[in-house]
Amino acid sequence: MLARTIVITISALAASRAHEACENGGTECADVWDVQGMLQLASPASAPAAGFPKRKGTKKKHPKHSTPTPISKKKFTPEVWAPIHEAVRAPVQLTCEGESFLSCWTFFTASDPTHGDVEYVSEEEAKSLGLFQVNEGVVHLGSLVGQNGPAKSIRLQSANRFGESHIFVIDIKHMPTGLGTWPAWWSYGPDWPNNGEIDTIETVNIEDQAQSTLHTSYGCRMPMVSGIFNPDCNSEDAYEGCGLFGPSNSGGPPFNSAGGGVFATQWISTGIKMWFWKRADIPSDITSDSPDSTSWGEPYVFFPFGDDCPSSHFKDHVLTINLDFCGDWAGNVFPGGLAKCVEYIQDPANADQLKDAYWDINYVKVFAAEATMGVSSRPDQTVNAIAG
């Protein structure tokens, strides 16, 4: 997490700026942060979300000030068995939507690998608590906070693993936002970080831009990627990785007020590309299930493979959707630090302030990249919401 923290000063709801205020210890941070000020920034009557200070440079690296419990520097991502997806002769390799949405996924219920104040619930509990619902075709993944204990939330992982020559598309109507939240749409391979991690969407608190990041083993650098925080994808033993900000209004309140949008992540032999479209700008070839990435214009980021980063750093990924709370990133950039974040999330008085801590998803689809069109040794097989 950040080695420096950010100080918010609010004057007539003006834009704020960061400085090195908390280098000497966690207790001092509580004096300079203003939770109510951030709540004002998040309110509809406040200044635009662009006034909220952005995290600069580092990612998931906990700060120098102390935390209630020790945190491992290296992110531990537990092994989850899933069969390798077998490609088919069709543009659409997988469709996850509506009432059949859950046939694509498994519920992750182990302890949070990033030390969040969260309990990931089972499918049975998610349904009984109303955290999983399908309303008029829209999949709702909710959370339960303010219960004098860890938040209850959902982490879904794909029932199959995917590799090169695929395009992962997610159509999001509403993305989680609010103080202490940490939503993510991402993928990772076995034996982390040796088979890589691709984070298409991550935000914390009320950030209005998604952050997109790669995490790898040693030997992957992205020196030519514009706007990247750190070109070494193994920085801090892969804990920080190499990432950058996505387009403006690709997260947080502005994303939701505009009706959401679509993210596409293309993983092919030459690298990884990512696109984002607002609701009104979604390409018709995506909505018609006949994607042609050559017509989409420039991606907002292209992570190229080559001498600086061989493609072998990425293999056999499980797709993941989750909503975390506090933890190694959101907790340590929260006003006052990790302990204050946990207190805030658990306090019943704050439940209404976190009413936007949920996903509404129209669909997730996996397409074959144009180069292969999903050629398979089983040409008669078709795929729709494969469970494994």
Secondary structure, DSSP 4 states (H G I P E B T S, - for coil): --SS------STT---------TT-HHHHHHH--HHHHHHHHSTTSS-GGGSPPP-S--S---SS--SS---SSPP------PBPPP-SSSEEEEE-GGGGGGGEEE--S--TT--SEEEPPHHHHHHTT-EEEETTEEEE--B--SSSPEEE-EEEEEEEE-SSEEEEEEEEE---STTEEEEEEEE-SSTTTT-EEEEEE--TT-SS-EEEEE-SSS-B-TT-TT-S-SBTTTTTTTS-EEEE-STTSSHHHHHHTT-EEEEEEEETTEEEEEEEEGGG--HHHHTT---GGGS---SEEEE-SSSS-GGG--SEEEEEEEEESIIIIITSSTT-HHHHHHHHH-GGGTGGGTT--EEEEEEEEEE-TTTTT--S-TT---SS---
